[in-house]
Amino acid sequence: RKCEHLNYEEALNNVENLCIDELKKREQNMKVMPCSYEAILRKWQEEMAEGENHSLFANSELEHDVVTN
């Protein structure tokens, strides 16, 4: 149970980092049209689905749950 909680927390942190990265891009370059957070998360979900067996996406199912909830 504790392991599941830690994995979910890691997945949540990964999603949060995506949003933080977008915020930094917005702050650094005012000329670039910012993406909506929804679009960023949707694109990320698509990338996870394409690379499901890739080691980079080991927590993709949990991360998908975090994004959709």
PDB file of N, CA, C and O in Angstrom:
ATOM      1  N   ARG A   1       0.829  -1.201   0.000  1.00  0.00           N
ATOM      2  CA  ARG A   1       0.000   0.000   0.000  1.00  0.00           C
ATOM      3  C   ARG A   1       0.869   1.258   0.000  1.00  0.00           C
ATOM      4  O   ARG A   1       0.611   2.204  -0.745  1.00  0.00           O
ATOM      5  N   LYS A   2       1.892   1.255   0.838  1.00  0.00           N
ATOM      6  CA  LYS A   2       2.786   2.407   0.910  1.00  0.00           C
ATOM      7  C   LYS A   2       3.505   2.612  -0.426  1.00  0.00           C
ATOM      8  O   LYS A   2       3.695   3.744  -0.871  1.00  0.00           O
ATOM      9  N   CYS A   3       3.895   1.518  -1.050  1.00  0.00           N
ATOM     10  CA  CYS A   3       4.572   1.590  -2.348  1.00  0.00           C
ATOM     11  C   CYS A   3       3.647   2.213  -3.395  1.00  0.00           C
ATOM     12  O   CYS A   3       4.086   3.037  -4.198  1.00  0.00           O
ATOM     13  N   GLU A   4       2.375   1.825  -3.388  1.00  0.00           N
ATOM     14  CA  GLU A   4       1.398   2.399  -4.317  1.00  0.00           C
ATOM     15  C   GLU A   4       1.273   3.905  -4.097  1.00  0.00           C
ATOM     16  O   GLU A   4       1.219   4.684  -5.050  1.00  0.00           O
ATOM     17  N   HIS A   5       1.229   4.295  -2.839  1.00  0.00           N
ATOM     18  CA  HIS A   5       1.115   5.718  -2.504  1.00  0.00           C
ATOM     19  C   HIS A   5       2.332   6.490  -3.010  1.00  0.00           C
ATOM     20  O   HIS A   5       2.189   7.578  -3.567  1.00  0.00           O
ATOM     21  N   LEU A   6       3.523   5.934  -2.820  1.00  0.00           N
ATOM     22  CA  LEU A   6       4.741   6.601  -3.279  1.00  0.00           C
ATOM     23  C   LEU A   6       4.782   6.698  -4.797  1.00  0.00           C
ATOM     24  O   LEU A   6       5.211   7.714  -5.345  1.00  0.00           O
ATOM     25  N   ASN A   7       4.340   5.654  -5.474  1.00  0.00           N
ATOM     26  CA  ASN A   7       4.290   5.684  -6.937  1.00  0.00           C
ATOM     27  C   ASN A   7       3.308   6.740  -7.428  1.00  0.00           C
ATOM     28  O   ASN A   7       3.585   7.449  -8.395  1.00  0.00           O
ATOM     29  N   TYR A   8       2.159   6.843  -6.763  1.00  0.00           N
ATOM     30  CA  TYR A   8       1.167   7.848  -7.142  1.00  0.00           C
ATOM     31  C   TYR A   8       1.713   9.252  -6.896  1.00  0.00           C
ATOM     32  O   TYR A   8       1.498  10.160  -7.699  1.00  0.00           O
ATOM     33  N   GLU A   9       2.415   9.421  -5.787  1.00  0.00           N
ATOM     34  CA  GLU A   9       3.006  10.723  -5.475  1.00  0.00           C
ATOM     35  C   GLU A   9       4.062  11.094  -6.520  1.00  0.00           C
ATOM     36  O   GLU A   9       4.151  12.254  -6.923  1.00  0.00           O
ATOM     37  N   GLU A  10       4.853  10.129  -6.955  1.00  0.00           N
ATOM     38  CA  GLU A  10       5.852  10.377  -7.996  1.00  0.00           C
ATOM     39  C   GLU A  10       5.173  10.781  -9.306  1.00  0.00           C
ATOM     40  O   GLU A  10       5.622  11.701  -9.989  1.00  0.00           O
ATOM     41  N   ALA A  11       4.101  10.092  -9.643  1.00  0.00           N
ATOM     42  CA  ALA A  11       3.361  10.421 -10.864  1.00  0.00           C
ATOM     43  C   ALA A  11       2.781  11.831 -10.771  1.00  0.00           C
ATOM     44  O   ALA A  11       2.825  12.586 -11.743  1.00  0.00           O
ATOM     45  N   LEU A  12       2.250  12.180  -9.632  1.00  0.00           N
ATOM     46  CA  LEU A  12       1.709  13.524  -9.416  1.00  0.00           C
ATOM     47  C   LEU A  12       2.803  14.581  -9.560  1.00  0.00           C
ATOM     48  O   LEU A  12       2.575  15.638 -10.148  1.00  0.00           O
ATOM     49  N   ASN A  13       3.977  14.299  -9.029  1.00  0.00           N
ATOM     50  CA  ASN A  13       5.105  15.228  -9.166  1.00  0.00           C
ATOM     51  C   ASN A  13       5.509  15.394 -10.624  1.00  0.00           C
ATOM     52  O   ASN A  13       5.855  16.498 -11.044  1.00  0.00           O
ATOM     53  N   ASN A  14       5.472  14.320 -11.401  1.00  0.00           N
ATOM     54  CA  ASN A  14       5.812  14.408 -12.824  1.00  0.00           C
ATOM     55  C   ASN A  14       4.837  15.316 -13.566  1.00  0.00           C
ATOM     56  O   ASN A  14       5.244  16.122 -14.403  1.00  0.00           O
ATOM     57  N   VAL A  15       3.567  15.183 -13.259  1.00  0.00           N
ATOM     58  CA  VAL A  15       2.553  16.032 -13.888  1.00  0.00           C
ATOM     59  C   VAL A  15       2.741  17.485 -13.453  1.00  0.00           C
ATOM     60  O   VAL A  15       2.646  18.400 -14.271  1.00  0.00           O
ATOM     61  N   GLU A  16       3.002  17.687 -12.186  1.00  0.00           N
ATOM     62  CA  GLU A  16       3.236  19.038 -11.679  1.00  0.00           C
ATOM     63  C   GLU A  16       4.451  19.672 -12.364  1.00  0.00           C
ATOM     64  O   GLU A  16       4.432  20.859 -12.686  1.00  0.00           O
ATOM     65  N   ASN A  17       5.497  18.887 -12.584  1.00  0.00           N
ATOM     66  CA  ASN A  17       6.699  19.402 -13.248  1.00  0.00           C
ATOM     67  C   ASN A  17       6.412  19.855 -14.673  1.00  0.00           C
ATOM     68  O   ASN A  17       6.998  20.832 -15.140  1.00  0.00           O
ATOM     69  N   LEU A  18       5.524  19.161 -15.364  1.00  0.00           N
ATOM     70  CA  LEU A  18       5.134  19.600 -16.706  1.00  0.00           C
ATOM     71  C   LEU A  18       4.532  21.002 -16.662  1.00  0.00           C
ATOM     72  O   LEU A  18       4.850  21.855 -17.491  1.00  0.00           O
ATOM     73  N   CYS A  19       3.674  21.220 -15.700  1.00  0.00           N
ATOM     74  CA  CYS A  19       3.021  22.530 -15.572  1.00  0.00           C
ATOM     75  C   CYS A  19       4.026  23.605 -15.163  1.00  0.00           C
ATOM     76  O   CYS A  19       3.951  24.737 -15.640  1.00  0.00           O
ATOM     77  N   ILE A  20       4.952  23.262 -14.294  1.00  0.00           N
ATOM     78  CA  ILE A  20       5.980  24.217 -13.872  1.00  0.00           C
ATOM     79  C   ILE A  20       6.876  24.582 -15.047  1.00  0.00           C
ATOM     80  O   ILE A  20       7.233  25.747 -15.219  1.00  0.00           O
ATOM     81  N   ASP A  21       7.242  23.585 -15.859  1.00  0.00           N
ATOM     82  CA  ASP A  21       8.063  23.856 -17.043  1.00  0.00           C
ATOM     83  C   ASP A  21       7.359  24.823 -17.990  1.00  0.00           C
ATOM     84  O   ASP A  21       7.990  25.729 -18.535  1.00  0.00           O
ATOM     85  N   GLU A  22       6.063  24.635 -18.186  1.00  0.00           N
ATOM     86  CA  GLU A  22       5.306  25.536 -19.060  1.00  0.00           C
ATOM     87  C   GLU A  22       5.274  26.946 -18.471  1.00  0.00           C
ATOM     88  O   GLU A  22       5.409  27.925 -19.204  1.00  0.00           O
ATOM     89  N   LEU A  23       5.098  27.054 -17.177  1.00  0.00           N
ATOM     90  CA  LEU A  23       5.097  28.366 -16.527  1.00  0.00           C
ATOM     91  C   LEU A  23       6.436  29.074 -16.728  1.00  0.00           C
ATOM     92  O   LEU A  23       6.471  30.271 -17.010  1.00  0.00           O
ATOM     93  N   LYS A  24       7.531  28.336 -16.585  1.00  0.00           N
ATOM     94  CA  LYS A  24       8.860  28.925 -16.796  1.00  0.00           C
ATOM     95  C   LYS A  24       9.017  29.408 -18.232  1.00  0.00           C
ATOM     96  O   LYS A  24       9.568  30.483 -18.467  1.00  0.00           O
ATOM     97  N   LYS A  25       8.539  28.624 -19.194  1.00  0.00           N
ATOM     98  CA  LYS A  25       8.611  29.030 -20.598  1.00  0.00           C
ATOM     99  C   LYS A  25       7.840  30.331 -20.809  1.00  0.00           C
ATOM    100  O   LYS A  25       8.291  31.222 -21.529  1.00  0.00           O
ATOM    101  N   ARG A  26       6.688  30.428 -20.179  1.00  0.00           N
ATOM    102  CA  ARG A  26       5.869  31.639 -20.313  1.00  0.00           C
ATOM    103  C   ARG A  26       6.576  32.853 -19.730  1.00  0.00           C
ATOM    104  O   ARG A  26       6.527  33.945 -20.296  1.00  0.00           O
ATOM    105  N   GLU A  27       7.231  32.654 -18.599  1.00  0.00           N
ATOM    106  CA  GLU A  27       7.912  33.768 -17.938  1.00  0.00           C
ATOM    107  C   GLU A  27       9.164  34.200 -18.693  1.00  0.00           C
ATOM    108  O   GLU A  27       9.495  35.386 -18.713  1.00  0.00           O
ATOM    109  N   GLN A  28       9.862  33.254 -19.311  1.00  0.00           N
ATOM    110  CA  GLN A  28      11.125  33.553 -19.980  1.00  0.00           C
ATOM    111  C   GLN A  28      10.941  34.149 -21.365  1.00  0.00           C
ATOM    112  O   GLN A  28      11.757  34.964 -21.796  1.00  0.00           O
ATOM    113  N   ASN A  29       9.902  33.767 -22.058  1.00  0.00           N
ATOM    114  CA  ASN A  29       9.741  34.209 -23.438  1.00  0.00           C
ATOM    115  C   ASN A  29       8.310  34.676 -23.662  1.00  0.00           C
ATOM    116  O   ASN A  29       7.408  33.877 -23.916  1.00  0.00           O
ATOM    117  N   MET A  30       8.127  35.958 -23.565  1.00  0.00           N
ATOM    118  CA  MET A  30       6.788  36.530 -23.692  1.00  0.00           C
ATOM    119  C   MET A  30       6.285  36.527 -25.134  1.00  0.00           C
ATOM    120  O   MET A  30       5.088  36.697 -25.365  1.00  0.00           O
ATOM    121  N   LYS A  31       7.188  36.333 -26.121  1.00  0.00           N
ATOM    122  CA  LYS A  31       6.797  36.369 -27.527  1.00  0.00           C
ATOM    123  C   LYS A  31       6.174  35.063 -28.000  1.00  0.00           C
ATOM    124  O   LYS A  31       5.468  35.041 -29.008  1.00  0.00           O
ATOM    125  N   VAL A  32       6.429  33.988 -27.286  1.00  0.00           N
ATOM    126  CA  VAL A  32       5.905  32.681 -27.682  1.00  0.00           C
ATOM    127  C   VAL A  32       4.474  32.539 -27.181  1.00  0.00           C
ATOM    128  O   VAL A  32       4.163  32.879 -26.040  1.00  0.00           O
ATOM    129  N   MET A  33       3.615  32.033 -28.049  1.00  0.00           N
ATOM    130  CA  MET A  33       2.223  31.799 -27.659  1.00  0.00           C
ATOM    131  C   MET A  33       2.188  30.615 -26.688  1.00  0.00           C
ATOM    132  O   MET A  33       2.576  29.506 -27.055  1.00  0.00           O
ATOM    133  N   PRO A  34       1.729  30.838 -25.462  1.00  0.00           N
ATOM    134  CA  PRO A  34       1.718  29.741 -24.498  1.00  0.00           C
ATOM    135  C   PRO A  34       0.670  28.683 -24.847  1.00  0.00           C
ATOM    136  O   PRO A  34      -0.380  28.976 -25.419  1.00  0.00           O
ATOM    137  N   CYS A  35       0.993  27.460 -24.485  1.00  0.00           N
ATOM    138  CA  CYS A  35       0.037  26.359 -24.643  1.00  0.00           C
ATOM    139  C   CYS A  35      -0.822  26.306 -23.387  1.00  0.00           C
ATOM    140  O   CYS A  35      -0.369  26.661 -22.299  1.00  0.00           O
ATOM    141  N   SER A  36      -2.041  25.870 -23.541  1.00  0.00           N
ATOM    142  CA  SER A  36      -2.871  25.684 -22.353  1.00  0.00           C
ATOM    143  C   SER A  36      -2.354  24.462 -21.601  1.00  0.00           C
ATOM    144  O   SER A  36      -1.773  23.552 -22.193  1.00  0.00           O
ATOM    145  N   TYR A  37      -2.569  24.455 -20.310  1.00  0.00           N
ATOM    146  CA  TYR A  37      -2.135  23.307 -19.518  1.00  0.00           C
ATOM    147  C   TYR A  37      -2.866  22.046 -19.973  1.00  0.00           C
ATOM    148  O   TYR A  37      -2.298  20.954 -19.978  1.00  0.00           O
ATOM    149  N   GLU A  38      -4.107  22.207 -20.349  1.00  0.00           N
ATOM    150  CA  GLU A  38      -4.883  21.066 -20.845  1.00  0.00           C
ATOM    151  C   GLU A  38      -4.232  20.473 -22.093  1.00  0.00           C
ATOM    152  O   GLU A  38      -4.124  19.253 -22.215  1.00  0.00           O
ATOM    153  N   ALA A  39      -3.800  21.327 -23.015  1.00  0.00           N
ATOM    154  CA  ALA A  39      -3.158  20.854 -24.243  1.00  0.00           C
ATOM    155  C   ALA A  39      -1.830  20.162 -23.937  1.00  0.00           C
ATOM    156  O   ALA A  39      -1.499  19.147 -24.549  1.00  0.00           O
ATOM    157  N   ILE A  40      -1.085  20.705 -23.002  1.00  0.00           N
ATOM    158  CA  ILE A  40       0.198  20.104 -22.622  1.00  0.00           C
ATOM    159  C   ILE A  40      -0.019  18.716 -22.037  1.00  0.00           C
ATOM    160  O   ILE A  40       0.682  17.768 -22.393  1.00  0.00           O
ATOM    161  N   LEU A  41      -0.986  18.601 -21.142  1.00  0.00           N
ATOM    162  CA  LEU A  41      -1.255  17.308 -20.512  1.00  0.00           C
ATOM    163  C   LEU A  41      -1.820  16.306 -21.511  1.00  0.00           C
ATOM    164  O   LEU A  41      -1.506  15.117 -21.441  1.00  0.00           O
ATOM    165  N   ARG A  42      -2.643  16.771 -22.434  1.00  0.00           N
ATOM    166  CA  ARG A  42      -3.195  15.884 -23.460  1.00  0.00           C
ATOM    167  C   ARG A  42      -2.075  15.338 -24.347  1.00  0.00           C
ATOM    168  O   ARG A  42      -2.031  14.144 -24.645  1.00  0.00           O
ATOM    169  N   LYS A  43      -1.171  16.230 -24.766  1.00  0.00           N
ATOM    170  CA  LYS A  43      -0.040  15.813 -25.602  1.00  0.00           C
ATOM    171  C   LYS A  43       0.825  14.808 -24.852  1.00  0.00           C
ATOM    172  O   LYS A  43       1.282  13.821 -25.429  1.00  0.00           O
ATOM    173  N   TRP A  44       1.044  15.056 -23.590  1.00  0.00           N
ATOM    174  CA  TRP A  44       1.859  14.168 -22.765  1.00  0.00           C
ATOM    175  C   TRP A  44       1.208  12.794 -22.647  1.00  0.00           C
ATOM    176  O   TRP A  44       1.895  11.774 -22.705  1.00  0.00           O
ATOM    177  N   GLN A  45      -0.111  12.762 -22.484  1.00  0.00           N
ATOM    178  CA  GLN A  45      -0.835  11.489 -22.436  1.00  0.00           C
ATOM    179  C   GLN A  45      -0.657  10.721 -23.738  1.00  0.00           C
ATOM    180  O   GLN A  45      -0.464   9.505 -23.722  1.00  0.00           O
ATOM    181  N   GLU A  46      -0.720  11.421 -24.860  1.00  0.00           N
ATOM    182  CA  GLU A  46      -0.539  10.770 -26.157  1.00  0.00           C
ATOM    183  C   GLU A  46       0.867  10.194 -26.277  1.00  0.00           C
ATOM    184  O   GLU A  46       1.045   9.088 -26.788  1.00  0.00           O
ATOM    185  N   GLU A  47       1.865  10.940 -25.809  1.00  0.00           N
ATOM    186  CA  GLU A  47       3.239  10.454 -25.846  1.00  0.00           C
ATOM    187  C   GLU A  47       3.406   9.230 -24.954  1.00  0.00           C
ATOM    188  O   GLU A  47       4.131   8.298 -25.304  1.00  0.00           O
ATOM    189  N   MET A  48       2.736   9.229 -23.799  1.00  0.00           N
ATOM    190  CA  MET A  48       2.803   8.067 -22.910  1.00  0.00           C
ATOM    191  C   MET A  48       2.186   6.853 -23.577  1.00  0.00           C
ATOM    192  O   MET A  48       2.721   5.749 -23.475  1.00  0.00           O
ATOM    193  N   ALA A  49       1.072   7.044 -24.254  1.00  0.00           N
ATOM    194  CA  ALA A  49       0.397   5.928 -24.917  1.00  0.00           C
ATOM    195  C   ALA A  49       1.272   5.347 -26.024  1.00  0.00           C
ATOM    196  O   ALA A  49       1.304   4.132 -26.218  1.00  0.00           O
ATOM    197  N   GLU A  50       1.981   6.207 -26.747  1.00  0.00           N
ATOM    198  CA  GLU A  50       2.857   5.749 -27.822  1.00  0.00           C
ATOM    199  C   GLU A  50       4.080   5.024 -27.277  1.00  0.00           C
ATOM    200  O   GLU A  50       4.556   4.069 -27.891  1.00  0.00           O
ATOM    201  N   GLY A  51       4.592   5.462 -26.140  1.00  0.00           N
ATOM    202  CA  GLY A  51       5.810   4.881 -25.580  1.00  0.00           C
ATOM    203  C   GLY A  51       5.545   4.036 -24.358  1.00  0.00           C
ATOM    204  O   GLY A  51       6.373   3.977 -23.449  1.00  0.00           O
ATOM    205  N   GLU A  52       4.407   3.386 -24.326  1.00  0.00           N
ATOM    206  CA  GLU A  52       3.965   2.654 -23.147  1.00  0.00           C
ATOM    207  C   GLU A  52       4.994   1.662 -22.618  1.00  0.00           C
ATOM    208  O   GLU A  52       5.129   1.516 -21.403  1.00  0.00           O
ATOM    209  N   ASN A  53       5.718   0.981 -23.491  1.00  0.00           N
ATOM    210  CA  ASN A  53       6.675  -0.023 -23.048  1.00  0.00           C
ATOM    211  C   ASN A  53       8.070   0.546 -22.820  1.00  0.00           C
ATOM    212  O   ASN A  53       8.973  -0.186 -22.415  1.00  0.00           O
ATOM    213  N   HIS A  54       8.255   1.805 -23.066  1.00  0.00           N
ATOM    214  CA  HIS A  54       9.546   2.459 -22.896  1.00  0.00           C
ATOM    215  C   HIS A  54       9.799   2.684 -21.408  1.00  0.00           C
ATOM    216  O   HIS A  54       8.870   3.019 -20.674  1.00  0.00           O
ATOM    217  N   SER A  55      11.020   2.509 -20.956  1.00  0.00           N
ATOM    218  CA  SER A  55      11.336   2.634 -19.535  1.00  0.00           C
ATOM    219  C   SER A  55      11.044   4.026 -18.992  1.00  0.00           C
ATOM    220  O   SER A  55      10.765   4.180 -17.802  1.00  0.00           O
ATOM    221  N   LEU A  56      11.103   5.041 -19.851  1.00  0.00           N
ATOM    222  CA  LEU A  56      10.815   6.406 -19.424  1.00  0.00           C
ATOM    223  C   LEU A  56       9.376   6.537 -18.930  1.00  0.00           C
ATOM    224  O   LEU A  56       9.073   7.414 -18.121  1.00  0.00           O
ATOM    225  N   PHE A  57       8.500   5.676 -19.412  1.00  0.00           N
ATOM    226  CA  PHE A  57       7.084   5.762 -19.077  1.00  0.00           C
ATOM    227  C   PHE A  57       6.650   4.630 -18.149  1.00  0.00           C
ATOM    228  O   PHE A  57       5.538   4.116 -18.270  1.00  0.00           O
ATOM    229  N   ALA A  58       7.521   4.245 -17.232  1.00  0.00           N
ATOM    230  CA  ALA A  58       7.233   3.131 -16.335  1.00  0.00           C
ATOM    231  C   ALA A  58       5.977   3.384 -15.503  1.00  0.00           C
ATOM    232  O   ALA A  58       5.237   2.446 -15.206  1.00  0.00           O
ATOM    233  N   ASN A  59       5.731   4.618 -15.130  1.00  0.00           N
ATOM    234  CA  ASN A  59       4.563   4.947 -14.310  1.00  0.00           C
ATOM    235  C   ASN A  59       3.431   5.533 -15.139  1.00  0.00           C
ATOM    236  O   ASN A  59       2.577   6.245 -14.612  1.00  0.00           O
ATOM    237  N   SER A  60       3.421   5.237 -16.436  1.00  0.00           N
ATOM    238  CA  SER A  60       2.469   5.906 -17.321  1.00  0.00           C
ATOM    239  C   SER A  60       1.016   5.676 -16.923  1.00  0.00           C
ATOM    240  O   SER A  60       0.190   6.577 -17.071  1.00  0.00           O
ATOM    241  N   GLU A  61       0.693   4.501 -16.428  1.00  0.00           N
ATOM    242  CA  GLU A  61      -0.695   4.248 -16.025  1.00  0.00           C
ATOM    243  C   GLU A  61      -1.084   5.138 -14.850  1.00  0.00           C
ATOM    244  O   GLU A  61      -2.167   5.724 -14.846  1.00  0.00           O
ATOM    245  N   LEU A  62      -0.215   5.242 -13.863  1.00  0.00           N
ATOM    246  CA  LEU A  62      -0.492   6.118 -12.723  1.00  0.00           C
ATOM    247  C   LEU A  62      -0.544   7.577 -13.157  1.00  0.00           C
ATOM    248  O   LEU A  62      -1.411   8.330 -12.714  1.00  0.00           O
ATOM    249  N   GLU A  63       0.380   7.971 -14.019  1.00  0.00           N
ATOM    250  CA  GLU A  63       0.398   9.351 -14.483  1.00  0.00           C
ATOM    251  C   GLU A  63      -0.851   9.665 -15.296  1.00  0.00           C
ATOM    252  O   GLU A  63      -1.384  10.772 -15.220  1.00  0.00           O
ATOM    253  N   HIS A  64      -1.309   8.703 -16.063  1.00  0.00           N
ATOM    254  CA  HIS A  64      -2.553   8.882 -16.811  1.00  0.00           C
ATOM    255  C   HIS A  64      -3.702   9.112 -15.839  1.00  0.00           C
ATOM    256  O   HIS A  64      -4.542   9.984 -16.063  1.00  0.00           O
ATOM    257  N   ASP A  65      -3.742   8.336 -14.760  1.00  0.00           N
ATOM    258  CA  ASP A  65      -4.784   8.506 -13.747  1.00  0.00           C
ATOM    259  C   ASP A  65      -4.712   9.891 -13.107  1.00  0.00           C
ATOM    260  O   ASP A  65      -5.740  10.524 -12.866  1.00  0.00           O
ATOM    261  N   VAL A  66      -3.500  10.354 -12.836  1.00  0.00           N
ATOM    262  CA  VAL A  66      -3.327  11.674 -12.224  1.00  0.00           C
ATOM    263  C   VAL A  66      -3.859  12.759 -13.151  1.00  0.00           C
ATOM    264  O   VAL A  66      -4.560  13.670 -12.710  1.00  0.00           O
ATOM    265  N   VAL A  67      -3.526  12.663 -14.433  1.00  0.00           N
ATOM    266  CA  VAL A  67      -3.948  13.677 -15.397  1.00  0.00           C
ATOM    267  C   VAL A  67      -5.457  13.664 -15.581  1.00  0.00           C
ATOM    268  O   VAL A  67      -6.080  14.723 -15.637  1.00  0.00           O
ATOM    269  N   THR A  68      -6.049  12.489 -15.676  1.00  0.00           N
ATOM    270  CA  THR A  68      -7.481  12.417 -15.940  1.00  0.00           C
ATOM    271  C   THR A  68      -8.317  12.724 -14.706  1.00  0.00           C
ATOM    272  O   THR A  68      -9.500  13.041 -14.825  1.00  0.00           O
ATOM    273  N   ASN A  69      -7.726  12.635 -13.542  1.00  0.00           N
ATOM    274  CA  ASN A  69      -8.469  12.947 -12.323  1.00  0.00           C
ATOM    275  C   ASN A  69      -8.080  14.314 -11.893  1.00  0.00           C
ATOM    276  O   ASN A  69      -8.576  14.808 -10.880  1.00  0.00           O
TER     277      ASN A  69
END
